[in-house]
């Protein structure tokens, strides 16, 4: 079968890598792709939001399955566009992708169906939000309602910071139209854990757990980014936590969406906070996380195409997910200055050292091929993922592999997976 993957980052490279292992797949296209993806798929110069061009291409090439990976096209209705042309597509339709597209919607959904989350209020004007802050407990969390590249969350420690945050989101439009509405919610403490899951509208199959590092600098300092690294599994995601989440969070979310007439098929990403009062939902995403996919997918033994087809056909209860009894750590190599301002176009060396390695991978996030050389072409450039018998071994392998790669203004965090060491102490 022929498969088209929509997207061009590290998540998409991880997906293409997994799809390439399927015995059913004879040809992979990726739109627009990147320099790393081009080694496994034919890259097509079509943007992720160019639905007419994407569907025309899929019809012309007789594509059997399209995997829509990024959030923007999903929320805008890419899957609907493919289905309208009689094409099979993996991912939630527009009316279901709102689970990620609107934080106000998802918070209201959780309140209505008693899914554990932080206390909150929604606001559509700055005046009411500022008035609410006067009696709110600090610290507090401000969230732009819409999509903001994973950066639309502000944690404010003081009332002054919170006031500035409201102004930044709603008046200065720091995150564009994503800040037309805003959620203000209580600040929760605990371990953050991510769980990706396959969903077919009624059945949900959670994957192995992961833990992300959002802040740009060591010690969880600096600005929020799309993710500077991750590891899997999380030592804090115990069997007891899993049992609670399946009963009170995962299945209830799928059932709630169905009850609202928004049948969800595709991937639900559960961002969880493990509080002293039990797990709570921090956020939902309607697609594979980036860089979570880079540590979860290399550990999965299933044919990913079989699982995706089962999601589309409502037959997920026929699937048994199987993951390796090992661990993975991903360290993101970024351009110095990310996520604010950075230079691009630097030659990348050392990529050849990953060739034919079965425990170390390099997933391209922001790269391009120019003058017969692979060069930097984004803020997050590469994701170096390594496997190991346990998390400590995987982390050691990942940081050793980081040293294989060089490019001017290379920047990375040195403490990805530090929580692993803390878990050993606990």
Protein Blocks (a to p, Z undefined) as FASTA:
>chain_A
ZZddedjbfklmmmmmmmmmpmkbmbdcddebjfklmmmbccddddfklmmlmmmmmmmn
opabdcdfbfmlmmnommmmmmmnopacedddfklmmmmmpmklmmmmmmmnopacdddd
ddfbfklmmmmmmmpccddddddfbaeehpacccdfbfklmmmmmmmmmmnomnojmlmp
ccdddddeddddddddddehjaccddddddddfbfbghiiajddfbjbdcdddfklcfkl
mmmmmmmmmmmmmmmmmmnopacedjddddddddfkbpadfbdcfbdcdfklmmmmmmpm
bdfklmmmmmmnopmmmpccddddddddddddddehiakbccehiacehjlmmgopakbc
cddfbdcdeehiacdfbfblbdcddddfblklmmmmmmmmmmmpccehiacdfkgoklmm
mmmmZZ
